[in-house]
């Protein structure tokens, strides 16, 4: 049985007072949601605060990125071991906002995946097509290229040590989410591809949808059989809205294929 998972990617937002209010309200607002799992990924300076407030609660926390290296002369970077020291269980890797700025490539994301797993983190591997690629009908080719690059580096079996997230770049922060049918078709395609390679991996791996997931579309998107949850950006900045998305996830149980 795959459980629904909702991940808040709060990006470069927040403050110590704002974070405290958000987390306290999130804890109270999700206390009866036992059918799904919830994670908050904060900017690195706030991970200590997340650890202080969330320790002992069902809500996990994670980083928004990490270095490929354990230590060294990499000014401004954060290692997987550092994230673990702050109690992180998850880390986002390969997000389009980093790929688009040249910080991540298909190969470097695979390296990060391996380092994260070795450190005891669960990497959330992001993939998705740009608007131009979408309009050219290249969604399948782009996502499979990104996925195959990961498989070639870490092996098909290792995928289950992480989570996949399909995030169409044209839907991130634009308010223009993929339709539930489109999101389901892509995730079904990706899961089917993995099942052909390894049935157990394909059936059991969690695949999330990200890209303008909000209170208005959460029920329809999260009800889709191959969508195991959401990676939520803008809507995670509104506590009430994010809790509504968590509530939508809690209403659905996902069965293996």
C-alpha positions as CSV (number, residue, x, y, z in Angstrom):
1,X,0.0,0.0,0.0
2,X,1.4,3.4,-1.0
3,X,0.5,6.2,1.3
4,X,-0.2,9.7,0.0
5,X,2.6,12.2,0.7
6,X,2.3,16.0,0.7
7,X,5.6,18.0,0.7
8,X,5.7,21.7,1.3
9,X,8.5,23.4,-0.7
10,X,8.6,26.8,1.0
11,X,11.4,27.9,-1.3
12,X,13.2,31.2,-0.2
13,X,10.3,32.4,2.0
14,X,9.6,32.7,5.7
15,X,11.0,34.2,8.9
16,X,11.4,32.8,12.4
17,X,8.0,34.3,13.6
18,X,6.2,33.3,10.4
19,X,7.6,29.8,10.5
20,X,6.5,29.3,14.1
21,X,3.0,30.2,13.3
22,X,2.9,28.0,10.2
23,X,4.3,24.9,12.0
24,X,2.1,25.2,15.1
25,X,-1.0,25.6,12.9
26,X,0.0,22.8,10.6
27,X,0.5,20.4,13.6
28,X,-2.9,21.3,15.0
29,X,-4.6,21.2,11.6
30,X,-3.3,17.8,10.5
31,X,-3.4,16.0,13.9
32,X,-6.4,13.8,12.7
33,X,-5.0,13.1,9.3
34,X,-3.5,9.6,9.8
35,X,-3.9,8.2,6.3
36,X,-1.2,10.4,4.7
37,X,2.3,11.7,5.4
38,X,3.4,15.3,5.5
39,X,6.8,16.9,5.0
40,X,8.0,20.6,5.1
41,X,11.2,21.6,3.2
42,X,12.5,24.8,4.6
43,X,15.4,27.1,3.6
44,X,18.5,25.8,5.3
45,X,18.8,28.5,8.0
46,X,15.4,27.5,9.4
47,X,16.0,23.8,9.8
48,X,17.0,24.1,13.4
49,X,13.7,25.8,14.1
50,X,11.8,23.0,12.2
51,X,13.7,20.4,14.3
52,X,12.8,22.1,17.6
53,X,9.1,22.4,16.7
54,X,8.4,19.3,14.8
55,X,10.4,16.7,16.8
56,X,7.9,14.3,18.3
57,X,5.2,15.1,15.8
58,X,4.1,13.0,12.8
59,X,5.4,15.8,10.4
60,X,8.8,15.3,8.9
61,X,11.1,18.0,7.5
62,X,13.8,18.3,4.9
63,X,16.2,20.5,2.9
64,X,15.5,22.1,-0.5
65,X,18.9,21.1,-1.9
66,X,22.3,19.6,-1.0
67,X,25.8,19.3,-2.3
68,X,27.3,16.3,-4.1
69,X,30.2,16.5,-1.7
70,X,30.6,15.5,2.0
71,X,32.8,18.5,2.8
72,X,35.4,20.8,1.3
73,X,36.0,24.2,-0.3
74,X,32.4,24.7,-1.6
75,X,31.4,28.0,-0.2
76,X,27.6,28.4,0.3
77,X,26.9,24.7,-0.1
78,X,25.3,22.3,2.4
79,X,26.1,18.6,2.7
80,X,23.8,15.7,3.2
81,X,25.4,15.0,6.6
82,X,24.6,18.6,7.7
83,X,21.0,18.1,6.8
84,X,20.9,14.8,8.8
85,X,22.4,16.6,11.9
86,X,19.3,18.8,11.8
87,X,17.0,15.8,11.8
88,X,16.1,16.0,8.1
89,X,14.6,12.9,6.5
90,X,14.1,14.3,3.0
91,X,15.8,16.5,0.5
92,X,14.6,17.9,-2.8
93,X,17.0,17.4,-5.7
94,X,16.8,18.4,-9.3
95,X,14.1,21.0,-9.0
96,X,13.5,22.9,-12.2
97,X,14.3,26.2,-10.6
98,X,17.8,24.9,-10.0
99,X,18.1,23.1,-13.3
100,X,17.0,26.2,-15.1
101,X,19.7,28.3,-13.5
102,X,22.4,25.8,-14.4
103,X,23.0,24.5,-10.8
104,X,21.8,21.0,-11.6
105,X,22.1,18.7,-14.6
106,X,20.8,15.2,-15.2
107,X,24.2,13.8,-14.2
108,X,24.7,16.0,-11.1
109,X,21.2,15.2,-9.8
110,X,22.0,11.4,-10.0
111,X,25.1,12.1,-7.9
112,X,23.1,14.0,-5.3
113,X,20.6,11.1,-5.2
114,X,23.3,8.6,-4.3
115,X,24.9,10.9,-1.7
116,X,21.5,11.6,-0.1
117,X,20.6,7.9,0.2
118,X,24.1,7.0,1.6
119,X,23.6,9.7,4.3
120,X,20.2,8.3,5.2
121,X,18.0,10.9,3.5
122,X,15.1,10.2,1.1
123,X,15.7,12.3,-2.0
124,X,12.7,13.7,-3.8
125,X,13.8,13.6,-7.5
126,X,12.1,16.3,-9.6
127,X,11.6,16.0,-13.4
128,X,9.4,17.7,-15.9
129,X,9.3,19.5,-19.2
130,X,9.4,23.2,-20.1
131,X,6.5,25.0,-21.9
132,X,8.3,24.8,-25.2
133,X,8.9,21.1,-24.8
134,X,5.2,20.6,-23.7
135,X,3.9,22.5,-26.8
136,X,6.2,20.3,-29.0
137,X,4.8,17.1,-27.5
138,X,8.1,16.2,-25.9
139,X,6.8,15.5,-22.4
140,X,7.4,11.8,-22.6
141,X,10.8,12.1,-24.1
142,X,12.0,14.7,-21.6
143,X,10.8,12.9,-18.5
144,X,12.1,9.5,-19.6
145,X,15.5,11.1,-20.4
146,X,15.7,12.5,-16.9
147,X,14.5,9.3,-15.4
148,X,16.9,7.1,-17.4
149,X,19.8,9.3,-16.5
150,X,19.0,8.6,-12.8
151,X,18.5,4.9,-13.4
152,X,21.8,4.6,-15.2
153,X,23.6,6.2,-12.3
154,X,22.0,4.6,-9.3
155,X,20.3,1.4,-10.7
156,X,16.6,0.6,-10.9
157,X,16.4,-1.0,-7.5
158,X,17.8,2.1,-5.8
159,X,14.8,4.3,-7.0
160,X,12.7,3.0,-4.1
161,X,15.1,4.6,-1.7
162,X,13.7,7.9,-3.0
163,X,10.6,9.6,-4.3
164,X,9.8,10.8,-7.8
165,X,8.1,14.1,-8.5
166,X,6.7,15.1,-11.9
167,X,6.7,18.9,-12.1
168,X,5.9,20.4,-15.5
169,X,8.0,23.5,-15.5
170,X,5.3,25.5,-17.2
171,X,3.0,24.9,-14.2
172,X,5.4,25.9,-11.4
173,X,4.4,29.1,-9.7
174,X,2.2,30.1,-12.7
175,X,-1.2,29.2,-11.3
176,X,-1.6,27.0,-14.4
177,X,-1.7,23.4,-13.2
178,X,-1.7,20.4,-15.4
179,X,-5.2,19.0,-15.7
180,X,-5.8,16.0,-13.4
181,X,-6.1,13.9,-16.6
182,X,-2.8,15.1,-18.0
183,X,-1.0,14.6,-14.7
184,X,-2.5,11.1,-14.3
185,X,-1.5,10.2,-17.9
186,X,2.1,11.2,-17.4
187,X,2.5,9.5,-14.0
188,X,0.8,6.4,-15.4
189,X,3.2,6.4,-18.3
190,X,6.2,6.8,-16.0
191,X,5.0,4.0,-13.7
192,X,4.3,1.7,-16.6
193,X,7.8,2.3,-17.9
194,X,9.2,1.4,-14.5
195,X,7.0,-1.7,-14.3
196,X,8.5,-2.9,-17.6
197,X,12.0,-2.5,-16.1
198,X,11.2,-3.9,-12.7
199,X,7.6,-4.7,-11.7
200,X,8.2,-4.4,-7.9
201,X,9.9,-1.0,-8.3
202,X,7.1,0.3,-10.6
203,X,4.3,-0.8,-8.3
204,X,5.8,0.4,-5.0
205,X,7.6,3.6,-5.8
206,X,5.9,6.9,-4.8
207,X,5.4,9.4,-7.6
208,X,4.2,12.9,-6.7
209,X,2.7,15.7,-8.8
210,X,3.9,19.3,-8.4
211,X,3.0,22.5,-10.2
212,X,0.4,24.9,-9.0
213,X,-1.3,22.3,-6.8
214,X,-3.8,24.3,-4.7
215,X,-7.0,24.0,-2.7
216,X,-9.1,24.3,-5.9
217,X,-7.6,21.3,-7.7
218,X,-6.2,19.1,-4.9
219,X,-9.1,16.8,-4.6
220,X,-9.3,16.1,-8.4
221,X,-5.5,15.7,-8.8
222,X,-4.9,13.6,-5.7
223,X,-7.8,11.3,-6.4
224,X,-6.0,10.0,-9.5
225,X,-4.7,6.4,-9.0
226,X,-1.1,6.9,-10.0
227,X,-0.6,10.2,-8.2
228,X,0.8,9.5,-4.8
229,X,0.8,13.0,-3.4
230,X,2.0,16.5,-4.1
231,X,5.0,18.7,-4.0
232,X,3.5,22.0,-3.1
233,X,5.1,25.4,-3.6
234,X,3.1,28.6,-3.6
235,X,0.1,27.1,-1.8
236,X,2.4,26.0,1.1
237,X,2.9,29.7,2.0
238,X,-0.8,29.8,3.0
239,X,-1.3,27.6,6.1
240,X,-5.0,27.2,5.7
241,X,-4.7,26.3,2.0
242,X,-1.9,23.9,2.6
243,X,-3.9,22.1,5.4
244,X,-6.8,21.8,2.9
245,X,-4.4,20.0,0.5
246,X,-3.2,17.7,3.3
247,X,-6.9,17.0,4.0
248,X,-7.5,16.1,0.4
249,X,-4.5,13.7,0.5
250,X,-5.7,12.1,3.7
251,X,-9.1,11.3,2.1
252,X,-7.5,8.9,-0.4
253,X,-5.7,5.6,0.0
254,X,-3.4,4.5,-2.9
255,X,-3.3,0.8,-3.7
256,X,-0.5,-0.9,-5.5
257,X,-1.0,-1.5,-9.3
